[in-house]
Amino acid sequence: MKIISLKPDVFGAIASTLCYLHCLLTPIIFLSTSTNLNLYSSTPIWWNELDFIFISISFFAIYKSNKTTSKKFMKYLLWFGWLLLFSLIINEKISLVSLPGYLKDISAIGLAVLHIYNLNYCQCKNDNCCA
């Protein structure tokens, strides 16, 4: 996790983008493989757990980004975006409420956009602005 400390917004944007691609590719991959002699009756456990890997990386990226951002509103937006994505992932796993899958996609893209915005416009220029 030390590498995330160097450029947390870059890692956060990458993790969020990979999470989005994971969500986008899941139906395509498993629909195409299910037509091949019905070899897969369900999604492999390791594929399902990728959500938690991406959200964990994103958590640490946001934690580190909050220490270097110069805008207070970005701290709240990043944490709100993370909580939204996390709650949508948990909801999908336990099927608490039936929600459209694209909400998770929008949330992941939004979190990536927030990281990129924070990287480009909200970084401290000196050591005193983030104290």
C-alpha positions in Angstrom: 0.0 0.0 0.0 3.0 2.3 0.2 3.0 2.8 -3.5 -0.6 4.3 -3.2 0.9 7.0 -1.1 2.9 8.4 -4.0 0.0 9.2 -6.3 -3.2 8.3 -4.5 -5.5 9.9 -7.1 -3.8 8.0 -10.0 -4.3 4.7 -8.2 -7.9 5.7 -7.2 -8.8 6.5 -10.7 -7.2 3.3 -12.0 -9.0 1.2 -9.4 -12.4 2.9 -10.1 -11.9 2.4 -13.9 -10.9 -1.2 -13.5 -14.0 -1.7 -11.2 -16.2 -0.2 -14.0 -14.6 -2.5 -16.6 -15.1 -5.4 -14.3 -18.8 -4.6 -14.0 -19.1 -4.0 -17.7 -17.3 -7.2 -18.8 -18.9 -9.6 -16.3 -22.2 -10.2 -18.2 -20.4 -10.3 -21.5 -17.8 -12.9 -20.4 -20.2 -15.2 -18.6 -22.9 -15.0 -21.2 -20.4 -16.0 -23.9 -19.0 -18.8 -21.8 -22.4 -20.1 -20.8 -23.2 -20.8 -24.4 -20.1 -23.0 -24.7 -21.6 -26.3 -23.4 -22.8 -24.8 -20.2 -19.4 -25.2 -18.5 -20.0 -22.5 -16.0 -23.2 -22.5 -14.0 -22.2 -19.6 -11.9 -19.6 -16.9 -11.6 -16.2 -18.0 -10.1 -15.6 -16.8 -6.5 -12.4 -15.1 -7.5 -14.2 -13.0 -10.1 -16.8 -11.9 -7.5 -14.2 -10.9 -5.0 -12.5 -8.5 -7.4 -15.1 -5.9 -6.4 -13.7 -5.9 -2.9 -10.1 -5.7 -4.1 -10.9 -2.6 -6.2 -13.0 -1.0 -3.4 -10.1 -1.6 -0.9 -7.6 0.0 -3.1 -10.0 2.9 -3.6 -10.4 3.3 0.1 -6.7 3.7 0.7 -6.4 6.0 -2.3 -9.1 8.3 -0.9 -7.6 8.2 2.5 -4.3 9.4 1.2 -5.8 11.8 -1.3 -7.6 13.5 1.6 -4.3 14.4 3.1 -3.1 16.2 0.0 -6.2 17.9 -1.4 -6.5 21.6 -1.1 -10.3 21.7 -1.3 -12.4 20.7 1.6 -15.4 19.8 -0.6 -13.3 17.3 -2.5 -12.7 15.3 0.7 -16.5 15.0 1.2 -17.1 14.2 -2.5 -14.5 11.5 -2.6 -15.8 9.8 0.6 -19.4 10.1 -0.6 -18.5 8.6 -3.9 -16.7 5.7 -2.2 -19.5 5.1 0.3 -22.0 5.1 -2.6 -20.0 2.6 -4.6 -19.3 0.4 -1.5 -23.0 0.4 -0.6 -24.0 -0.6 -4.1 -21.5 -3.4 -4.2 -22.7 -4.7 -0.8 -26.3 -4.4 -1.9 -25.5 -6.4 -5.0 -23.9 -9.1 -2.9 -26.7 -9.5 -0.4 -29.6 -8.5 -2.7 -31.2 -6.2 -0.2 -32.9 -3.9 -2.7 -33.3 -4.5 -6.4 -31.4 -1.7 -8.1 -30.3 -1.3 -11.7 -26.7 -2.5 -12.4 -25.8 0.8 -14.2 -25.9 2.7 -10.9 -22.7 0.9 -9.8 -21.2 1.7 -13.2 -22.1 5.4 -12.9 -20.7 5.4 -9.3 -17.4 3.9 -10.3 -17.0 6.3 -13.2 -17.9 9.2 -11.0 -15.3 8.2 -8.4 -12.7 8.0 -11.2 -13.6 11.4 -12.4 -13.4 12.8 -8.9 -9.9 11.4 -8.5 -8.8 12.9 -11.8 -10.3 16.3 -10.9 -8.6 16.2 -7.5 -5.3 15.3 -9.2 -5.5 18.2 -11.7 -7.2 21.0 -9.7 -7.0 20.4 -6.0 -3.4 19.6 -5.1 -1.5 21.5 -2.5 1.3 23.6 -3.9 3.2 23.8 -0.7 3.4 22.0 2.7 1.2 24.5 4.6 -2.0 24.3 2.6 -3.0 20.9 3.8 -2.3 21.2 7.4 
